[in-house]
Amino acid sequence: MPKLKTHKGAQARFKVTPTGKILRVKGPKSHFRRRKAYRVKKLFDTTIPLDRADRKRVTRLIPYGA
């Protein structure tokens, strides 16, 4: 079997923990950043686990990460 290629965009957006969980960063992080409250901006910096519905699709994009 040939080697599978990693999708570089997905590799930059998702991180895989040692236990195998896939983490993602929240959405509109930089859009209208100045008018958002500090509390809201802080919420965008946290990484959250990927939904189970998206796991199969992302695992295909990062074959050796997950």
C-alpha positions in Angstrom: 0.0 0.0 0.0 1.3 3.5 -0.8 1.8 6.0 2.0 -1.2 8.3 2.8 -0.7 12.0 2.5 -1.6 14.3 5.5 -3.8 17.3 4.7 -1.6 20.2 5.8 -4.6 22.5 6.5 -6.1 20.0 8.9 -2.8 19.3 10.5 -2.5 23.0 11.4 -6.1 23.2 12.7 -6.3 20.1 14.8 -4.1 18.7 17.6 -4.2 15.0 18.7 -3.6 14.3 22.4 -1.5 11.3 23.5 -4.7 9.5 24.5 -6.1 9.9 20.9 -8.6 12.8 21.4 -8.7 15.4 18.6 -8.8 19.0 19.8 -9.9 22.0 17.8 -10.0 25.8 18.3 -13.2 27.8 18.3 -14.5 29.6 15.2 -14.5 33.4 14.4 -11.5 34.1 16.4 -10.2 37.3 14.8 -13.3 38.8 13.2 -14.3 42.1 15.0 -11.9 41.2 17.8 -11.6 44.8 19.1 -15.3 45.2 19.9 -15.6 41.9 21.8 -15.4 41.7 25.6 -12.2 40.3 27.1 -14.1 37.4 28.6 -15.4 36.4 25.2 -12.0 36.7 23.6 -10.5 34.5 26.2 -13.1 31.8 25.4 -11.8 31.7 21.8 -8.3 30.7 22.9 -9.3 27.5 24.5 -9.1 24.2 22.7 -12.2 21.9 22.9 -12.6 18.3 21.9 -13.9 17.6 18.4 -17.5 16.3 18.0 -17.9 12.6 17.4 -19.7 13.3 14.2 -16.7 14.9 12.7 -14.1 12.5 14.0 -14.2 10.1 11.0 -13.7 12.9 8.5 -10.8 14.5 10.3 -9.1 11.2 11.0 -9.1 10.6 7.2 -7.3 13.9 6.8 -4.7 13.3 9.5 -4.1 9.5 9.0 -0.9 9.3 11.1 -2.0 11.8 13.8 -5.1 10.1 15.0 
